Amino acid sequence: KGTEINYKSKLALAEIFYNKQKYSKAIPLYEQALKRINDQWLTKDTYNLAWCYFRINRHQKAIVKLRKVYELSKNSKYVNMATQVERDLAYFYTSAGKTSQAVSFYKKIGADISKNLIKVSKFLITQAKFSAAEKTLQQALKYKKNIEEEIVIHMELLALYEKFNNVKNHLR
């Protein structure tokens, strides 16, 4: 008890539960292990913990963990998960009804806001979160950089409205 082997075993067990989609069982194991283990995989393991929180609808905790992963990824000591965090953090924010915070995050890091919001909306559609996808696309329109992006956004909206038989918006 209290040895490195004990914590690495907890981490391995957390991974098993994570892969079996037993997120509630994985969370305490990740939390216990991550308090003591500080190796190059800390970012990946914390990323998985964030997804566990997200899957059980604890969005705020998930967002906090992903932001931590993003900050740690700047340190070469850890596996760089920044690209995955940039993609998923916007998804977490949007799913939590906080799209404006996703926009703030992208502004802060200098990322292409509309491009990232389009990606998030496409992912939301695959998850059958159609109204969140629509809101995300509407937000993306505010930050479009050129006519090509605007066309892509409107095409996505058209497809979404067609899927819902939302004739009024589809025609508009």
Order of alpha helices (4+ residues) and beta strands (2+ residues): alpha-alpha-alpha-alpha-alpha-alpha-alpha-alpha-alpha-alpha
